[in-house]
Amino acid sequence: MNKILFDFPIYQDRIAVFLAIKYFLKNQTGASRDSMLELMTIFLSKYGIKRFLFDNFSIRLNQKSKLAYIYGLQKAESNFCPGCGTYIFKYDSPVRILSIEENINDRVTYGCACGEIFFRIELNK
């Protein structure tokens, strides 16, 4: 069975993915996270692409699992959200881990309820 691939992602698809991500960051429920990840995976598969760039993050397709993840492009140099200044390691923090790229030092992408997506390099001990 041949897979149908579409041309460059249309605006409606791009905005649907963007809004799903922002909705998850604002609501932070398991259901909204599952929907966001599923929509991102469908989006990348529909257009036959491995990544798609937004303003301060990209979505990428994990080659092993074939699941999408968020890759932050804005680096945070401190333990605070660059958007709203919230400390990211509080028990009740509105900041969530979106993805972890494991390496000698991990590259952790975070998302905050304020809508900011950013990454930090975290040292492995």
N, C-alpha and C positions, 0 to 999 in steps of 0.2 A: 504494500500500500504506500503510495507516494504521499509525502507530507507537503502540504501547501504552505508556502512561506509568503508573507506579505511584504510590501515595500516599506520604506522608512516609517517608523511608528507615527501614527496619526495623533493629532492633538488630544482627541477624546481619550485615547488609551494612555497617553502620557499623563494627563491630568487625573485619570482614575487611579493610577499607581501612586502619584504624588499625594492625592487626597487620602488614599488608604493608609499611607505611611503617617501622614499628619494626624489622621483619626486615631490610629493606634497610640501615637505619642501622647495625645490628649486624654484618651480614655484608659489606656493600658490594661485592657482585659485580654484574657486568653483567646476569646473568640475573635477580637479585632486583630490580634497578632497572627492567628492562623489565617484569617482572610487576607491580611496584608501579604504574608509570605506566599500564599497560593496565587494571589493576583500578580505578584512580581514574577513568579515562576512561569505562569501562563503568558505574561507579556513578553518575556525574553524568548520563550519557546515559539510563540506566534510569529515573531519576526526573525527567528533563527540567529539571534545575537547572544553574545556571552556577557555583555555589559552595556549599560546605558547611563549616560552622565546627566545628572541634574546639577543645580548650582553648587552646593557644598557637599554633595555625596553622589555616589553612583550605586546602582544595583548591579550585582554580578551573579553569575550562575556557577555554583560549585560543580566542578567537572566530575567529581566522584559521585556525589549524592543527587545531582541534577536538580538541586533546590537553590532558590535565589537567596541572597543575603545583601545587607546594606554595608557599604564601604565608605566610611567618612573621609572627607577630604580636608576638613578644617582641623588643624591640630590645636589641642588645648595643652598649655604648658603647666597648668595647675590642677588642683582637685576641685575646681569649680566650673560649672556650666558657663561657657563664654557668652551665652545669650542672656541669662537672667542672674547669674552669679550664685546659683544654688550649689551647696556642697554636695558632691556626687556620691559620697560614701555614707550618708545618713541612713538610718533604718527606714525612715519613711520618705526617702528622697524621690522626687518625681523623675529622676534620671534612670534609664534602663540600659542595660547592655543589649546592643543590637547584633553584634557579631564579634568574634574573636579570631584573629589570624595568628595561630601559634607559630612561634619561631624561637630563636635564642631569646629575644625579647618580644613579648606579645604585643600585637597591634589591636587594641580594643576600640571598637566603635560604639559610641553611646548616643542615645537620643533622649531629649528632655521634653517634659510636658509643655514647655514654652515653644517647642517646635524646632529647637536647635539640634543639629546632628554634628558630632565632632568625634575625633579620635585622640587617644593617648597611647604612648609607648609605655608599656609596663614591664619593668625588669623582672625576670625570673630569678629566683634565689636558689 
